[in-house]
Structure formats: structure tokens, C-alpha cells
Amino acid sequence: MSIQQQLFMVLEAYKSALQSQFSQHLPQLSLSHFLVMRLIGAEGTVTPLQVAQRLRRDKAQITRLLAELVDKAWLLKQPHPQDRRSVQLLLTPAGEALLQHATALEQQLSQQMLHGMADAQQQQLAAGLEVLLHNLRQS
């Protein structure tokens, strides 16, 4: 099996397993919502444009996801202090609690995925993935 096939299989298996965990434990949370919330949680406050750029998604898709998160009371939009045309996004306390639960599920899945892999192998894998990501972002 080629490395390309293996990479696709790992990506699909990880994505499917994470979505399965969310469906079982957090049925109200989609994988797309999680990715947006994780970014906002890590950054503190960001603009919708920054979310679209960092997640490499089109603005229309991000706008729809953000509206859903606001409707679910997991996200707040506040006026941007320097740019009146923009807003800042931040998680609500309910959004933070949900993100914390989802992150714990993701961590459990990561531990399961890496089970039996030595620390040195994990470090090599991480370094290799960084190179792949860097190369893909250059194109």
C-alpha cells in the first residue's frame, strides 16, 4: 500500500472515529463546529475572516457555521474595537464547557490511536507530519 493510500486511510479513520465519539457523547456537536470552536478557544478572540483563513474554508461556509454556533449559544459576536466593519468571536461559558468535553474525547481518541507507539516513534511521526503540512502549504 502506498503512503498516499495509508495517509488517506488514517485521515478518514481518525475523522470517522472522532465523529463517532461526538455522535455518541455530544450529538449536538458536529466535527465542523468542533474545529471552529477549537480555533476560537485556542486564540481567545478572532474575527470571522481569521477563522476562514486559518481553517482554509470559504467565508460562506464559515459564516453559516458561526451563525449555527451563535444560535446554539456557544459563541458570542462582539463589535471589533479597531474595525467597526468586523466582529470578534469568543466562546460563551457553555461553549467553553462543550469544547472542554469535546477536547477530552479527542484526547482519548489520540491516546487510543497512539497506543503501542514508543515516544520516539511519536516524535518522528509528529516531525514527519509537520514536514508534510509545510510542503502542502507551500503549494
N, C-alpha and C positions, 0 to 999 in steps of 0.2 A: 504494500500500500504506500502511496506517495505521501510526502509530508503535507502537501496541499489537502489531500483527502483526510489525513489524520487531523489536521487543523480544523477543517470544516466539521468533522465528526465531534471533536472536543467542544467546539463553539456551540454547535446545535445541542449536544448533550447537556452542557452547562446551562444554556438558556432554558431548555426544556425542564431540567431538574429544578432550577430556581423558580420558574413559573409554576411548577407543580407544588413547590413548598408554599408559594404565595396563595395558590388556589386553595390549598388545604388549611392554612393557618391565617391568611389575610385575604379572603376572597374579594374584598373591596379594592385591593391594590393590584394594578397591572404592572408589568415589567417596565413599560414606558414611564408610568407615573413614578416608579421607584428610581429610575435613572435621573429624572428631573429633580426629584426631592433630594436624592443623594448629592447631586451637584450643588443645589442651593444650601443644603445643610453643611457641606464642606466649605463653601465660600462665605456663608453668613448672609450676605445680601448681594444680589446680582440683578442685572436687567434681563428682560426677555431676549434681547439681541445677544447678550453674552451666553445665555443658555443655548440658543440656537447654534452659535459658533462653536462652543465647547463640545456640544453633543453631535455636531456636524449633521444637523437636521434643518429642514427648511422652516422658515418663520411661521408659515401657516400651520404646520403640524405642532410646533411649539405653542403657538397661540391657543390652539384647541386644547392641548394638554394642560396649559396653565389655567384656562377657564374651568376645566373639569376639577382641577385641584382647588381652585378658589371656591367653586360650588360645593365641594366636599368639606370646606372649612379647614383644609390642611395647609393653605397658602394665603398669605396676605400680599396685596399690592399697595405700595405706598408711593406718594409722589417722590420723584428723584430730586434731591436737594440742589443739584447743579444743572439739571436739564429738565425743564418743565414739560418737554415733549415725551419724556420717558418715565418709567416707574421702576421702583426697586422691589424685588421679590424676597420675601422671607417666610420661613415656616411658622405656622401657628404652634402653640403648645401641643395641640392634638396631632399636627403634622410631625413635630419632633418626636413624639411618643411612637407614632406609627413607623417613622423612619428608624428609630432605635430598634423596634421589634423586627422590622424587615432586615436590618443590618445584622442582627443576631442570627436570623435564618440564613442569610448569605454566608456568614462566618461558619456556621455549622456545615453548610454545603462545601465550602472551601476546605475545611478540615477533612471531610469525607473524601473529597477529590484527591487530596494530597496524602492521604493515609498510605503508609508504607514507602513514602519517598523520603530519602535522607535529606537533612538540611542542606547539604552541599548540592544535591540534585535540585532542590527547590530554588536555591540561589542561581544555579546555572539556567534553570528554566526562566526565572524572572529576568535575568540578563538577556537571554535569547529573545524573549518576548519584547523587551524594550527595543532591541535592535530591529525586530520586525516592525514594530509600531513606528519607530523613527523612519525607517525606509519607506513605509507606506505613506506617511505624512509628507514626505519629500516629493512624492509624485503628483 
